[in-house]
Amino acid sequence: VGEIVEDIRVARRLLYDGRASVIRDDTDDPVDRLYREEYQQRCDIARDAMHDLVNEYFMWDSPGCKKKVREGARALRDLREDVLAILGLPTDYYGGYEGDDYSDEDLLRATLGDAAYDEYYGQYY
């Protein structure tokens, strides 16, 4: 159960804490807005997938509860990687990253692509 809780905590941190600071929302620049909308859409898809997965397996008072919990435990162990994949980020399995260690630049590069990031944000450095 501890592993499941940790996976959910990490996934929620990626979705709710991480996205708020990634792209400026106080700008009139249409490019910033476009990138923010795309990133927001990916976050929403990931959030919905996580919500559906939890609802599907954690019906505590339903028949076959113990079996569902076992199946749910297996499914939720991969939750962080699923969320990262939906967001378009390298997963721990493929990229050797820990989900909690993504910087804002990592998130932007993964969402926008290296070329777009360098072209647009390179002018500020």
N, C-alpha and C positions, 0 to 999 in steps of 0.2 A: 504494500500500500504506500509506503514511503516513497518508492521510486515513481509511482503513478502521480502522487502529489507533486513531486519535484518536476516531473515532465510537464504537468499542467502549469505549475508556477513559471517555468521557463518560457513556455509557449505564450502565456498571458503577458509576461514581461515583454517579449518580442512584439506582441501585437499592440499592447496598450501603452507601455512606457516608451518603447523604442520609437514608435512612429511619430510621436508628438514633436520630437525635436529634429527629425531628419530633414525635412524640407520646410523652409520658411513659409508661413501662411500669412504673413503681414506684408506681402508684396503685391504690387500691381502688375508685375512682369508676367505676361501670359505663358511664357515657357515654364517658369516656376510653378504656376498654377496647373499647367498640363501635367508636369511630372508629379506634382502632389496628388492630383486626382487619380492618376494611374496607380501610384503607390497606395493611396487610400483604398482603391478598388481591390487591389491584391490583399491588403490587410483584411478587408471585409470578407472576401472569399475564404481566407484562412480562418478567420474568426467563426464564420458559419460552419465550416468543415469541422472545426474543433468542437463547437457546440453540438452539432449533430452526432459526432462520435461519442461524446460524453452521454448525451441523452439516450443513444441507442444501447449502450452497455450498462448504464448505471440506473436501472429501473429496480430499485432496491426491494420493493414489495411485490414484484411480479413473479409468476411461476418460473422455475428454472433460474432463480436468482444467482445461485453459486456458480452455475455454469457461465452465466453472462459475465459475472465478475472475473472469472478466469480468462474468458475470451477478451474482455475489456482490458485486463491488465496487459495482455500481450499486445493488443492494438495500441494502447496508450504509451507503451514503452518507446514506440517509434513516433510519438506525436510531435516532438520537437523537430525531427527531420522532415516530417510531412509539412509542418508549418513553414519551415525554411524553404522547402521545395516550392510551395505555393507562392511564397513571396519572391521566388526567383533567386534565392541565396544558396551558396554552396552549403551542403549539409556536412555534419561531422564525418559521415561515412566517406563522402567523396572529397571533401576539402580539408579535412583535418582540423576544422574549427570547432570551438565550443560556442554554443549559441549565445551565452552570456557575454562573450568577448567581442562582439561586433561593435566597431566604432561607427559613428555617423557616416564617415567616409566609406566604410565597407558596405553599409546599407545602401548608400547612394550609388556607389559603383555597381553593385549587384542589380539594383533596380533599373538604373538608366543605361548601364553598359559602360565599359571603360572609355570608349571613344566619345560618347556624348558627355560623360562626366568631364573628361579632359578638355573637350572643346568649350563647354559652357562654364565650368567652374575654374578652369585653368586661368582665365583672365583675372581672377581675384588674387592669384598668388604670384 
